[in-house]
Amino acid sequence: MKSIWKQDTPITARKGLQNDMSTQVVVIGGGMAGILTAFFLQKKGLHVIVLEADRIGSGQTQNTTAKITSQHGLFYADAVYKIGKKRTTAYALANENAIDEFEKLINDERIDCSFKRLSSYIYTTQNENKKKLKHEAKTAAGFGIDAEYVEGTHITELPFPIAGAVCFKNQAQFHPLVFLRHLAKKLTIYEHTKVLSVKGHTVYTESNRIEADYIVFATHYPFLNLPGFYFLRQHQERSYCLALRNQKELSGMYYSMDENGLSFRSEGEYLLLGGGFHRTGKKITCQDKEYGYTFLREAVKKLYTDAETAFAWSAQDCMPHDDIPFIGKYSVFCPYWYVASGFKKWGMTSSMIAAKIISTRIYEESVKEYSEKKESLKYEYVFSPQRFLPMAAAKKLVIDIGESICGLTKGLFSKNEQRCPHMGCKVEWNPQENSWDCPCHGSRFSYEGELRDNPAQTNLK
Ligand SMILES: Cc1cc2nc3c(=O)[nH]c(=O)nc-3n(C[C@H](O)[C@H](O)[C@H](O)COP(=O)(O)OP(=O)(O)OC[C@H]3O[C@@H](n4cnc5c(N)ncnc54)[C@H](O)[C@@H]3O)c2cc1C
């Protein structure tokens, strides 16, 4: 199913790589993170090529809802306890800066991608949650975000009454593929060029090898298990979206803190409705009406009785155990490899942060001039994949280890064709999307076993 972005944004096709070559930087992956990183690297004067397994923007980026915001669910009040005040402040400022960076870039490049500043709200319909929201608003405001708690009566444009909400002012939204298409224009990109392995400075595709000083893994989920161990540090979560035609344009963007809540934003005459999320590969039996498209369609029946659904689509993202993206060196053992992953469904600002940090680091290393004072490196330590925050990660790590043991054990007793080629876990049937999904690490395959989502790199046997 095509997203609202995909249907109206043809992107010029690029040829696949035909010969061996050498370059300063290879960026693997042509999504939001990869294209932005390559763009800034090229702007700094480095020779960079992008290798994309499919088409530019054909990964999760084409299925996002493209809110550009530092409001990442209920985050800040919790984060203070989990990662401390200093790191939480840095996280807030890095994300607020990323919104400004988008605006600056869009203005400088004159990109007509319906970029718009507006408020972002996290809301509840339940009175007992108001206290939590008030606390979140106060905490976020303390970290320099223009945030305030608003009573539900202030919000009248949603189709149900709200008890309360946290408003982050001056956030933004845009058309992600129009933006990406523009940035891609000036870049050297090889499409339909899948990277199979990377060893040292050499990148291997199906038929070629590329020598590079630096390699950036912007593949959504890092596909090499070692080094880095990213498969042990995050899981994937799937969410669903509908676009309803002929709806009144909203003045804000909305996200719910309630279980089974809905996300809202407008794109012109379309209302984008999101929700029905679940861990990839879990709780997706036909009988369970609380997930996926079924959940969203039932909400539409109740809330927008005469609405026409124009588009329906879904996507998934990597959820790191400590709720902080992985941006920086892939591993201490490969100091010239970089990674951008774990965006926890907030990949617009995270991609901008990644692009700024990684491009600045690679530039400095290539010219051997180092400056810790650079704005883009001020918050680098928060996102470093080499951070060690066991207390923040412990709860989700234990759940994930349980899921992996369960998936691997089931895999051992399953037929070959039901075993995920990534690590051997048993894949589960998803009737909402007619796909085989891995509950451990989130790889997905079509009914016939063709690969749809990584970290797996090959089809089911
Ligand atoms: C339903 C949903 C709604 C969302 N809404 C928002 C939102 O409103 N705001 C927000 O900030 N974030 C949102 N996100 C998150 C955001 O969409 C993602 O985090 C972001 O798009 C990820 O970009 P990416 O470049 O990392 O990955 P991708 O866009 O997936 O790009 C990775 C690319 O790498 C390529 N690739 C993979 N393996 C290889 C290989 N071996 N060789 C070559 N190429 C390879 C893939 O083909 C793909 O094109 C949402 C996520 C979901 C699931």
PDBQT file of the ligand as one rigid body, heavy atoms in Angstrom, charges set to zero:
ROOT
HETATM    1  C1  LIG A 501       4.349   4.958  11.373  1.00  0.00    +0.000 C 
HETATM    2  C2  LIG A 501       5.549   5.817  11.621  1.00  0.00    +0.000 A 
HETATM    3  C3  LIG A 501       5.398   7.193  11.684  1.00  0.00    +0.000 A 
HETATM    4  C4  LIG A 501       6.502   7.996  11.899  1.00  0.00    +0.000 A 
HETATM    5  N1  LIG A 501       6.321   9.337  12.004  1.00  0.00    +0.000 NA
HETATM    6  C5  LIG A 501       7.366  10.117  12.327  1.00  0.00    +0.000 A 
HETATM    7  C6  LIG A 501       7.190  11.507  12.542  1.00  0.00    +0.000 A 
HETATM    8  O1  LIG A 501       6.084  12.033  12.461  1.00  0.00    +0.000 OA
HETATM    9  N2  LIG A 501       8.277  12.249  12.857  1.00  0.00    +0.000 N 
HETATM   10  C7  LIG A 501       9.522  11.682  12.990  1.00  0.00    +0.000 A 
HETATM   11  O2  LIG A 501      10.465  12.392  13.320  1.00  0.00    +0.000 OA
HETATM   12  N3  LIG A 501       9.720  10.364  12.757  1.00  0.00    +0.000 NA
HETATM   13  C8  LIG A 501       8.680   9.570  12.439  1.00  0.00    +0.000 A 
HETATM   14  N4  LIG A 501       8.877   8.253  12.232  1.00  0.00    +0.000 N 
HETATM   15  C9  LIG A 501      10.249   7.715  12.191  1.00  0.00    +0.000 C 
HETATM   16  C10 LIG A 501      10.930   7.977  10.857  1.00  0.00    +0.000 C 
HETATM   17  O3  LIG A 501      10.043   7.788   9.792  1.00  0.00    +0.000 OA
HETATM   18  C11 LIG A 501      12.138   7.059  10.687  1.00  0.00    +0.000 C 
HETATM   19  O4  LIG A 501      12.898   7.064  11.860  1.00  0.00    +0.000 OA
HETATM   20  C12 LIG A 501      13.032   7.519   9.547  1.00  0.00    +0.000 C 
HETATM   21  O5  LIG A 501      12.275   7.642   8.365  1.00  0.00    +0.000 OA
HETATM   22  C13 LIG A 501      14.162   6.534   9.351  1.00  0.00    +0.000 C 
HETATM   23  O6  LIG A 501      14.987   7.030   8.332  1.00  0.00    +0.000 OA
HETATM   24  P1  LIG A 501      16.293   6.210   7.950  1.00  0.00    +0.000 P 
HETATM   25  O7  LIG A 501      16.989   6.947   6.891  1.00  0.00    +0.000 OA
HETATM   26  O8  LIG A 501      17.046   5.861   9.185  1.00  0.00    +0.000 OA
HETATM   27  O9  LIG A 501      15.729   4.795   7.414  1.00  0.00    +0.000 OA
HETATM   28  P2  LIG A 501      15.080   4.425   6.017  1.00  0.00    +0.000 P 
HETATM   29  O10 LIG A 501      14.211   5.485   5.497  1.00  0.00    +0.000 OA
HETATM   30  O11 LIG A 501      14.472   3.071   6.199  1.00  0.00    +0.000 OA
HETATM   31  O12 LIG A 501      16.334   4.320   5.049  1.00  0.00    +0.000 OA
HETATM   32  C14 LIG A 501      17.245   3.252   5.105  1.00  0.00    +0.000 C 
HETATM   33  C15 LIG A 501      17.614   2.886   3.677  1.00  0.00    +0.000 C 
HETATM   34  O13 LIG A 501      18.675   1.954   3.702  1.00  0.00    +0.000 OA
HETATM   35  C16 LIG A 501      18.499   1.054   2.632  1.00  0.00    +0.000 C 
HETATM   36  N5  LIG A 501      19.266  -0.168   2.942  1.00  0.00    +0.000 N 
HETATM   37  C17 LIG A 501      19.046  -1.071   3.928  1.00  0.00    +0.000 A 
HETATM   38  N6  LIG A 501      19.962  -2.050   3.879  1.00  0.00    +0.000 NA
HETATM   39  C18 LIG A 501      20.791  -1.758   2.845  1.00  0.00    +0.000 A 
HETATM   40  C19 LIG A 501      21.934  -2.405   2.294  1.00  0.00    +0.000 A 
HETATM   41  N7  LIG A 501      22.408  -3.540   2.794  1.00  0.00    +0.000 N 
HETATM   42  N8  LIG A 501      22.553  -1.837   1.225  1.00  0.00    +0.000 NA
HETATM   43  C20 LIG A 501      22.090  -0.661   0.694  1.00  0.00    +0.000 A 
HETATM   44  N9  LIG A 501      21.002  -0.017   1.189  1.00  0.00    +0.000 NA
HETATM   45  C21 LIG A 501      20.360  -0.559   2.248  1.00  0.00    +0.000 A 
HETATM   46  C22 LIG A 501      16.992   0.829   2.597  1.00  0.00    +0.000 C 
HETATM   47  O14 LIG A 501      16.570   0.349   1.336  1.00  0.00    +0.000 OA
HETATM   48  C23 LIG A 501      16.455   2.212   2.924  1.00  0.00    +0.000 C 
HETATM   49  O15 LIG A 501      16.146   2.958   1.774  1.00  0.00    +0.000 OA
HETATM   50  C24 LIG A 501       7.783   7.416  12.042  1.00  0.00    +0.000 A 
HETATM   51  C25 LIG A 501       7.938   6.040  11.989  1.00  0.00    +0.000 A 
HETATM   52  C26 LIG A 501       6.834   5.235  11.815  1.00  0.00    +0.000 A 
HETATM   53  C27 LIG A 501       7.023   3.751  11.857  1.00  0.00    +0.000 C 
ENDROOT
TORSDOF 0
